[in-house]
Amino acid sequence: MIIVGINTKRSHVVRNGHRKDDTQRYICKDCGKSFVIATNSIVSGTRKDLSAWVKYIDCMMNGLSIRKTAMICGIHRNTAFFGRHKILDALKNMAESVTLNGIVEADETFFTVSYKGNHIKNKTFSMPRKTHKRGYSTHLRGLSHERFAFLVRLTEMVYQSQK
């Protein structure tokens, strides 16, 4: 494995001691920044070990709620919430650099835009449309200002390649 600096992306890196948890630290000779292997990854800044993250991702893949995931992994629900967002942000950044090739089939569905919430405290919010009463759906079909499209599934994909 080749270790590169976090800013320079060059391999002028030397060992620079250990952290309290015995993780090897490195320093970039070009920019002088100190880092560990996990820097700029989803596990950076967390005190949980890698096995807890594996268990967490397994719960996330099974579609469990934040509270149930926190209970299974033995973490606080706020930690589970922020961990989920770290993973989703990492997946979003990764998806921007991937192109799909071959036959790709996708399907979408339309959801109503929801403005549910307590807007009394927010003085700048104004409803962009007339409110819907219970049991009523939107008045316009298809994609409109009342609905948004959501990709449901990718049914067939031949291979992926990095850009």
MITOR-213227 format. One record per residue: residue number from 0; residue in one letter; x, y, z of N, C-alpha, C, O in turn. Coordinates in Angstrom, 1 decimal. Last residue first. Example, Ala and Ser with C-alpha at 12.3 -4.5 7.8 and 13.67 -1.06 7.14 Angstrom:
R   resi   resn     n_xx     n_yy     n_zz    ca_xx    ca_yy    ca_zz     c_xx     c_yy     c_zz     o_xx     o_yy     o_zz
R      1      S     12.8     -2.2      7.1     13.7     -1.1      7.1     12.9      0.0      7.9     13.4      1.1      8.0
R      0      A     13.2     -5.7      7.8     12.3     -4.5      7.8     13.2     -3.3      7.8     14.2     -3.3      8.5
//
This chain:
R   resi   resn     n_xx     n_yy     n_zz    ca_xx    ca_yy    ca_zz     c_xx     c_yy     c_zz     o_xx     o_yy     o_zz
R    162      K    -14.3      7.6    -13.7    -14.1      8.7    -14.7    -12.7      9.0    -14.8    -12.3      9.8    -15.6
R    161      Q    -14.5      4.1    -13.4    -14.2      5.4    -12.8    -13.9      6.4    -13.9    -13.4      6.0    -15.0
R    160      S    -17.2      2.0    -14.3    -15.8      2.4    -14.5    -15.7      3.8    -13.9    -16.6      4.6    -13.8
R    159      Q    -19.2     -1.0    -14.0    -18.9      0.4    -13.7    -17.5      0.8    -14.0    -16.6     -0.1    -14.0
R    158      Y    -21.4     -3.0    -16.1    -20.2     -2.8    -15.3    -20.1     -1.3    -15.0    -20.7     -0.4    -15.6
R    157      V    -24.2     -3.5    -16.5    -23.2     -4.4    -17.0    -21.9     -4.2    -16.2    -21.4     -5.2    -15.6
R    156      M    -27.3     -3.6    -14.9    -26.1     -2.8    -15.0    -24.9     -3.8    -15.5    -24.7     -4.8    -14.8
R    155      E    -30.7     -3.3    -14.3    -29.6     -4.0    -15.0    -28.4     -3.1    -15.2    -28.6     -2.0    -15.7
R    154      T    -32.3     -1.7    -12.6    -32.6     -3.1    -12.9    -31.5     -3.9    -13.5    -31.4     -5.1    -13.2
R    153      L    -32.3      0.4    -10.1    -31.5      0.1    -11.3    -31.7     -1.3    -11.6    -31.2     -2.1    -10.8
R    152      R    -35.1      2.2     -8.8    -34.2      1.1     -8.8    -33.4      1.1    -10.2    -33.8      1.7    -11.1
R    151      V    -36.2      4.8     -8.4    -36.6      3.7     -7.6    -35.5      2.6     -7.6    -35.1      2.1     -6.6
R    150      L    -35.7      8.3     -8.2    -35.3      7.0     -8.8    -35.5      5.9     -7.9    -35.0      5.9     -6.8
R    149      F    -38.4     10.5     -8.1    -37.4      9.8     -7.3    -37.0      8.5     -8.0    -37.9      7.7     -8.4
R    148      A    -39.6     13.8     -8.8    -39.3     12.4     -9.2    -38.2     11.8     -8.3    -37.3     12.5     -7.9
R    147      F    -42.1     15.6     -6.9    -40.7     15.5     -7.4    -40.5     14.0     -7.8    -41.1     13.1     -7.2
R    146      R    -44.8     18.0     -7.0    -44.2     16.6     -6.9    -42.8     16.7     -7.4    -42.4     17.5     -8.1
R    145      E    -45.6     20.6     -7.4    -46.1     19.9     -6.2    -45.5     18.5     -6.0    -45.7     17.9     -4.9
R    144      H    -44.5     21.5     -9.7    -44.0     22.1     -8.5    -44.5     21.5     -7.2    -44.1     21.8     -6.1
R    143      S    -44.2     18.3    -11.4    -44.7     19.7    -11.3    -44.1     20.3    -10.0    -43.2     19.7     -9.4
R    142      L    -44.5     15.4    -13.1    -43.5     16.3    -12.5    -44.0     17.7    -12.5    -44.2     18.3    -13.6
R    141      G    -47.9     14.1    -12.8    -46.5     14.1    -13.3    -45.6     15.0    -12.5    -45.9     15.4    -11.4
R    140      R    -50.7     16.2    -12.3    -50.1     14.9    -12.6    -48.7     15.1    -13.1    -48.3     16.2    -13.6
R    139      L    -52.0     18.3     -9.7    -51.3     18.2    -11.0    -50.7     16.8    -11.1    -50.1     16.3    -10.2
R    138      H    -52.9     18.2     -7.1    -53.9     18.5     -8.2    -53.3     18.4     -9.6    -54.0     18.3    -10.6
R    137      T    -52.3     15.7     -4.7    -51.9     16.9     -5.4    -52.9     17.1     -6.6    -53.6     16.1     -7.0
R    136      S    -54.9     14.5     -2.5    -53.6     14.4     -3.2    -53.3     15.7     -3.9    -54.1     16.6     -3.8
R    135      Y    -56.4     14.4      0.7    -56.3     14.9     -0.7    -54.9     14.8     -1.2    -53.9     15.0     -0.5
R    134      G    -56.1     13.6      3.3    -56.8     12.7      2.4    -56.8     13.2      0.9    -57.2     12.5      0.0
R    133      R    -56.3     16.8      4.8    -56.1     15.4      4.9    -56.8     14.6      3.9    -58.0     14.9      3.6
R    132      K    -55.5     19.5      2.5    -56.2     18.9      3.6    -56.0     17.4      3.7    -55.5     16.9      2.7
R    131      H    -52.7     21.4      1.6    -53.5     20.3      1.3    -54.2     19.8      2.6    -53.6     19.8      3.6
R    130      T    -52.4     25.0      1.0    -52.2     23.8      1.8    -53.2     22.7      1.4    -54.3     22.9      0.8
R    129      K    -51.0     26.4     -2.0    -52.1     26.3     -1.1    -52.0     25.0     -0.3    -51.6     23.9     -0.9
R    128      R    -47.5     27.1     -2.0    -48.7     26.6     -2.6    -49.8     26.6     -1.6    -49.5     26.8     -0.4
R    127      P    -45.3     28.0     -0.5    -45.3     28.3     -1.9    -46.6     27.8     -2.7    -46.7     28.1     -3.9
R    126      M    -45.6     29.6      2.6    -46.0     28.4      1.8    -46.0     28.7      0.3    -46.7     29.7      0.0
R    125      S    -42.7     31.1      3.9    -44.1     31.2      3.4    -44.4     30.0      2.5    -43.6     29.6      1.8
R    124      F    -40.4     32.0      6.4    -41.0     30.9      5.6    -42.4     31.3      5.2    -43.2     31.9      6.0
R    123      T    -39.4     33.8      8.1    -39.1     34.0      6.7    -39.8     33.0      5.8    -39.8     33.2      4.6
R    122      K    -39.8     33.1     10.8    -40.5     34.3     10.3    -40.4     34.5      8.8    -41.2     35.2      8.2
R    121      N    -40.3     30.3     12.4    -39.6     30.7     11.3    -40.3     31.9     10.6    -41.4     31.7     10.0
R    120      K    -42.1     29.5     14.3    -40.9     30.2     14.8    -40.1     30.7     13.6    -39.3     31.6     13.8
R    119      I    -44.1     28.3     12.8    -44.5     29.4     13.5    -43.2     30.2     13.9    -43.2     31.5     13.9
R    118      H    -43.7     25.9     11.4    -43.2     27.1     10.8    -43.5     28.4     11.6    -43.3     29.5     11.1
R    117      N    -43.2     22.7     12.0    -43.7     23.9     12.8    -43.0     25.1     12.2    -41.8     25.4     12.4
R    116      G    -44.2     20.6      9.2    -43.3     21.1     10.3    -43.9     22.3     11.0    -45.0     22.8     10.6
R    115      K    -44.3     19.8      5.8    -44.8     19.5      7.2    -43.7     20.0      8.2    -42.5     19.9      7.9
R    114      Y    -44.3     20.1      3.1    -43.9     21.2      3.9    -44.3     21.0      5.4    -44.5     22.0      6.1
R    113      S    -43.4     17.8      0.6    -44.0     18.0      1.9    -43.4     19.2      2.6    -42.2     19.4      2.7
R    112      V    -44.3     16.9     -2.6    -43.4     17.8     -1.8    -44.1     18.1     -0.5    -45.3     18.5     -0.5
R    111      T    -45.1     13.6     -3.4    -45.6     15.0     -3.1    -44.6     15.7     -2.3    -44.0     15.1     -1.3
R    110      F    -43.3     11.7     -5.8    -43.7     11.9     -4.4    -44.2     13.4     -4.3    -43.6     14.3     -4.9
R    109      F    -43.2      9.4     -8.4    -43.4     10.8     -8.0    -43.9     10.9     -6.6    -44.9     10.2     -6.2
R    108      T    -40.7      7.1     -9.5    -42.0      7.4     -9.0    -42.1      8.8     -8.5    -41.0      9.5     -8.3
R    107      E    -38.8      5.5    -12.1    -39.0      6.5    -11.1    -40.5      6.5    -10.6    -41.4      6.0    -11.3
R    106      D    -36.3      3.2    -13.1    -37.7      3.5    -13.0    -37.9      4.6    -11.9    -37.1      4.7    -11.0
R    105      A    -33.9      2.1    -15.5    -34.3      2.7    -14.2    -35.8      3.1    -14.3    -36.4      3.2    -15.3
R    104      E    -31.3      0.2    -16.9    -32.8      0.5    -16.9    -33.1      1.1    -15.5    -32.6      0.6    -14.5
R    103      V    -28.6      0.1    -19.0    -29.1      0.6    -17.7    -30.6      0.9    -17.8    -31.0      1.6    -18.7
R    102      I    -26.2     -1.6    -20.6    -27.6     -1.4    -20.6    -28.0     -1.1    -19.2    -27.8     -1.8    -18.3
R    101      G    -23.0      0.2    -20.6    -23.9     -0.9    -20.9    -25.3     -0.6    -20.9    -25.7      0.6    -21.1
R    100      N    -21.9      2.0    -17.7    -21.8      1.6    -19.1    -22.7      0.4    -19.3    -23.1     -0.3    -18.4
R     99      L    -21.8      4.8    -15.5    -22.4      3.5    -15.8    -22.3      3.2    -17.3    -22.5      4.1    -18.1
R     98      T    -19.2      6.3    -13.7    -20.1      6.3    -14.8    -20.6      4.9    -15.1    -19.8      3.9    -14.8
R     97      V    -18.4      8.0    -10.7    -18.6      6.7    -11.4    -19.5      6.9    -12.6    -20.5      7.7    -12.5
R     96      S    -18.2     10.3     -9.2    -17.0      9.9    -10.0    -17.2      8.6    -10.8    -16.2      8.1    -11.3
R     95      E    -20.5     10.5     -7.8    -20.2     11.6     -8.8    -19.1     11.2     -9.7    -18.9     11.8    -10.8
R     94      A    -20.4      8.5     -6.0    -21.3      8.3     -7.1    -21.0      9.4     -8.2    -21.3      9.1     -9.4
R     93      M    -18.7      9.5     -4.0    -18.2      8.4     -4.8    -19.1      8.3     -6.1    -18.6      8.0     -7.2
R     92      N    -20.4     11.5     -2.9    -19.1     11.9     -3.5    -18.6     10.8     -4.4    -18.0     11.1     -5.5
R     91      K    -22.4      9.7     -1.9    -22.7     10.8     -2.9    -21.5     11.2     -3.6    -21.5     11.4     -4.9
R     90      L    -21.0      8.2     -0.1    -21.6      7.6     -1.2    -21.9      8.6     -2.3    -21.8      8.3     -3.5
R     89      A    -20.4     10.3      1.8    -19.3      9.6      1.1    -19.8      8.8     -0.2    -19.1      8.8     -1.2
R     88      D    -23.0     11.0      2.6    -22.1     12.0      1.9    -21.0     11.3      1.2    -20.7     11.7      0.0
R     87      L    -23.7      8.5      3.8    -24.4      9.0      2.7    -23.7     10.1      1.9    -23.7     10.1      0.7
R     86      I    -21.8      8.4      5.9    -21.8      7.4      4.9    -22.5      7.9      3.7    -22.1      7.6      2.6
R     85      K    -22.6     10.7      7.4    -21.2     10.6      6.9    -21.1      9.6      5.8    -20.5      9.8      4.7
R     84      H    -25.2     10.1      8.0    -25.0     11.2      7.1    -23.5     11.2      6.6    -23.3     11.5      5.4
R     83      R    -24.7      8.0      9.8    -25.5      7.7      8.6    -25.2      8.8      7.6    -25.1      8.6      6.4
R     82      G    -23.4      9.4     11.9    -22.7      8.3     11.1    -23.4      8.0      9.8    -22.8      7.8      8.8
R     81      F    -25.5     11.0     12.8    -24.3     11.6     12.2    -23.5     10.6     11.4    -23.0     10.9     10.3
R     80      F    -27.1      8.9     13.9    -27.6      9.8     12.9    -26.5     10.5     12.1    -26.5     10.5     10.9
R     79      A    -25.4      7.6     15.7    -26.0      6.8     14.6    -26.5      7.8     13.5    -26.3      7.5     12.3
R     78      T    -25.1      9.7     17.5    -23.9      9.2     16.8    -24.4      8.4     15.6    -23.7      8.5     14.5
R     77      N    -27.7      9.9     18.4    -27.1     11.0     17.7    -25.9     10.6     16.9    -25.6     11.1     15.8
R     76      R    -28.0      7.5     19.8    -28.8      7.7     18.5    -28.3      8.9     17.7    -28.3      8.9     16.5
R     75      H    -25.0      5.9     20.8    -26.1      6.9     21.0    -26.8      7.1     19.7    -26.2      7.0     18.6
R     74      I    -24.4      2.4     20.4    -24.0      3.8     20.3    -25.2      4.6     20.6    -26.3      4.1     20.6
R     73      G    -24.7     -0.4     20.0    -24.3      0.1     21.3    -23.8      1.5     21.3    -22.8      1.9     22.0
R     72      C    -25.8     -1.5     17.7    -24.4     -1.2     17.7    -23.8     -0.7     19.0    -22.6     -0.6     19.2
R     71      I    -28.5     -1.8     18.5    -27.7     -2.9     18.1    -26.2     -2.7     18.1    -25.5     -3.6     18.6
R     70      M    -29.2      0.9     19.0    -29.3     -0.1     20.1    -28.5     -1.3     19.7    -27.8     -1.9     20.6
R     69      A    -28.8      2.2     16.6    -28.0      2.6     17.7    -28.0      1.6     18.8    -27.0      1.3     19.5
R     68      T    -30.7      0.8     15.0    -29.3      0.7     14.7    -28.4      1.1     15.9    -27.4      0.4     16.2
R     67      K    -33.0      1.8     16.3    -32.7      0.4     16.3    -31.3      0.1     16.0    -30.6     -0.8     16.6
R     66      R    -32.8      4.6     15.6    -32.8      4.1     17.0    -32.5      2.6     17.2    -31.7      2.2     18.1
R     65      I    -32.8      4.5     12.8    -31.6      5.1     13.6    -31.6      4.6     15.0    -30.6      4.1     15.5
R     64      S    -34.0      1.4     11.4    -34.1      2.8     11.8    -32.9      3.2     12.6    -32.1      2.4     13.0
R     63      L    -32.7     -0.7      8.8    -33.1     -0.5     10.2    -33.2      1.0     10.5    -32.4      1.8      9.9
R     62      G    -31.9     -1.7      6.3    -33.0     -0.7      6.4    -33.5     -0.4      7.8    -34.7      0.0      8.0
R     61      N    -29.7     -3.2      5.9    -31.0     -3.9      6.2    -32.1     -3.0      6.4    -33.3     -3.4      6.7
R     60      M    -27.8     -1.3      5.7    -28.1     -2.0      4.5    -29.4     -2.8      4.7    -30.2     -3.0      3.7
R     59      M    -27.6     -0.5      8.4    -28.1      0.5      7.4    -28.5     -0.2      6.1    -29.5      0.1      5.5
R     58      C    -26.5     -2.8      9.5    -27.8     -2.4      9.9    -28.4     -1.4      8.9    -29.6     -1.5      8.6
R     57      D    -24.0     -2.7      8.1    -24.9     -3.9      8.0    -26.4     -3.5      8.4    -27.3     -3.9      7.7
R     56      I    -23.0     -0.4      9.2    -23.3     -0.4      7.8    -24.2     -1.6      7.4    -25.1     -1.5      6.6
R     55      Y    -22.6     -1.3     11.9    -23.5     -0.2     11.6    -23.9     -0.2     10.1    -25.1      0.0      9.8
R     54      K    -20.7     -3.3     11.6    -22.0     -3.7     12.1    -23.0     -2.6     11.8    -24.2     -2.9     11.5
R     53      V    -18.6     -1.7     10.6    -19.1     -2.8      9.8    -20.5     -3.2     10.3    -21.4     -3.4      9.4
R     52      W    -18.2      0.0     12.8    -18.7      0.5     11.6    -19.2     -0.5     10.6    -20.2     -0.3      9.9
R     51      A    -17.3     -1.9     14.7    -18.6     -1.2     15.0    -19.1     -0.6     13.7    -20.3     -0.5     13.5
R     50      S    -14.9     -2.6     13.5    -16.0     -3.6     13.6    -17.3     -3.0     13.9    -18.3     -3.5     13.5
R     49      L    -13.3     -0.3     13.8    -13.8     -0.7     12.5    -14.9     -1.7     12.5    -15.8     -1.7     11.7
R     48      D    -14.3      1.5     16.8    -13.4      0.7     16.0    -14.1      0.3     14.7    -15.3      0.5     14.5
R     47      K    -15.0      5.0     17.5    -15.4      3.6     17.4    -14.5      2.8     16.5    -13.9      3.4     15.5
R     46      R    -14.4      7.6     17.5    -13.7      6.8     18.5    -14.1      5.3     18.4    -13.6      4.5     19.2
R     45      T    -13.9      9.6     14.6    -14.7      8.8     15.5    -13.9      7.9     16.4    -12.7      7.6     16.1
R     44      G    -12.3     10.9     12.8    -12.9     11.7     13.9    -13.8     10.9     14.8    -14.5     11.5     15.7
R     43      S    -12.9      8.8     10.1    -12.1      9.8     10.7    -12.9     10.6     11.7    -14.0     10.9     11.5
R     42      V    -14.5      7.0      8.8    -14.2      6.7     10.2    -13.3      7.7     10.8    -12.9      7.6     12.0
R     41      I    -14.7      8.0      6.2    -15.9      8.0      7.0    -15.6      7.7      8.5    -16.4      8.0      9.4
R     40      S    -11.7     10.0      5.8    -12.6      8.8      5.5    -13.8      8.9      6.4    -13.9      9.8      7.2
R     39      N     -9.7     11.8      6.4    -10.5     12.0      5.3    -11.3     10.8      4.8    -11.6     10.7      3.6
R     38      T     -7.6      9.3      8.0     -7.9     10.8      7.7     -8.7     10.9      6.4     -8.4     10.2      5.4
R     37      A     -6.8      6.8      8.4     -8.2      7.0      8.4     -8.6      8.5      8.1     -9.8      8.8      8.0
R     36      I     -4.0      6.9      8.7     -4.6      6.2      7.5     -6.0      6.6      7.3     -6.5      6.8      6.2
R     35      V     -3.3     10.2      9.9     -3.3      8.8     10.1     -4.0      8.2      8.8     -4.4      8.9      7.9
R     34      F     -1.0     13.1      9.7     -2.3     12.4      9.5     -2.1     10.9      9.8     -1.0     10.4     10.1
R     33      S      0.4     16.4      9.5      0.4     15.1     10.1     -1.0     14.4      9.9     -2.0     15.1     10.0
R     32      K      2.0     18.4      7.0      0.7     17.9      7.7      0.9     16.5      8.2      1.5     15.7      7.6
R     31      G      4.1     19.2      5.5      4.3     19.2      6.9      3.0     18.8      7.7      3.0     18.9      8.9
R     30      C      4.3     19.1      2.7      3.5     20.2      3.3      3.6     20.2      4.8      3.1     21.2      5.4
R     29      D      6.4     17.2      2.2      6.2     18.4      1.4      5.4     19.5      2.0      5.8     20.7      2.0
R     28      K      6.3     15.2      4.1      7.5     16.0      4.0      7.4     17.2      3.1      8.1     18.2      3.3
R     27      C      3.7     14.4      6.1      4.0     14.6      4.7      5.3     15.6      4.7      5.2     16.6      5.4
R     26      I      3.6     11.9      8.6      3.8     13.3      8.3      4.3     13.4      6.8      5.1     12.7      6.4
R     25      Y      1.5      9.6     10.5      2.5      9.9      9.4      2.6     11.4      9.2      1.7     12.1      9.7
R     24      R      0.9      7.2     13.1      0.8      8.6     12.5      1.8      8.8     11.4      2.9      8.1     11.5
R     23      Q     -0.7      4.2     13.9      0.5      4.9     13.3      0.1      6.2     12.7     -0.8      6.4     12.0
R     22      T     -2.4      3.7     16.9     -2.5      3.9     15.4     -1.3      4.7     14.9     -0.9      5.7     15.5
R     21      D     -2.6      3.5     19.6     -1.6      2.7     18.9     -1.7      2.8     17.4     -1.2      1.9     16.7
R     20      D     -4.2      5.3     20.9     -4.8      4.0     20.6     -3.9      3.1     19.7     -4.3      2.1     19.1
R     19      K     -2.6      7.6     20.9     -2.8      6.8     22.2     -3.4      5.4     21.9     -3.2      4.5     22.7
R     18      R     -0.6      7.3     17.9     -1.6      7.9     18.7     -1.8      7.1     20.0     -1.1      6.0     20.1
R     17      H      2.9      7.3     17.2      1.7      6.6     17.3      0.7      7.5     18.1      1.1      8.3     18.9
R     16      G      5.4      8.6     14.8      4.9      8.2     16.1      3.6      7.5     16.0      3.1      7.1     14.9
R     15      N      5.5      9.1     11.9      5.6     10.2     12.9      5.0      9.8     14.2      4.2     10.5     14.8
R     14      R      7.0      8.0      8.8      6.3      7.7     10.1      6.5      8.8     11.1      7.6      9.5     11.1
R     13      V      6.7     10.1      5.8      7.4      9.3      6.8      6.6      9.0      8.1      5.6      9.8      8.3
R     12      V      6.3     10.7      2.4      5.6     10.5      3.7      6.6      9.7      4.6      7.1      8.7      4.1
R     11      H      5.9     11.5     -0.5      7.0     11.9      0.4      6.5     11.9      1.8      6.3     13.0      2.4
R     10      S      4.0     10.9     -2.5      4.4      9.9     -1.5      5.6     10.2     -0.7      6.3      9.3     -0.2
R      9      R      1.3     13.3     -2.8      2.6     12.7     -3.2      3.1     11.8     -2.1      2.6     11.8     -1.0
R      8      K     -0.9     14.8     -2.2     -1.1     13.5     -2.9      0.2     12.9     -3.5      0.2     12.2     -4.5
R      7      T     -1.0     17.1     -0.7     -0.1     17.1     -1.9     -0.4     15.9     -2.8     -0.1     15.9     -4.0
R      6      N     -2.8     16.5      1.4     -2.9     17.7      0.6     -2.2     17.6     -0.7     -2.7     18.0     -1.8
R      5      I     -2.1     14.0      2.5     -3.5     14.4      2.4     -3.7     15.6      1.5     -4.8     15.7      0.9
R      4      G      0.4     12.0      0.9      0.0     13.1      1.8     -1.4     13.5      1.5     -1.9     13.4      0.4
R      3      V      0.1      8.4      0.7      0.4      9.7      0.1     -0.1     10.8      1.1     -1.0     10.5      1.9
R      2      I      1.3      5.1      0.7      0.7      6.2      1.5      1.1      7.5      0.9      2.3      7.7      0.7
R      1      I      0.6      2.2     -0.9      1.3      3.4     -1.0      0.6      4.5     -0.2     -0.6      4.7     -0.4
R      0      M      0.8     -1.2      0.0      0.0      0.0      0.0      0.9      1.2      0.0      1.8      1.3      0.8
//
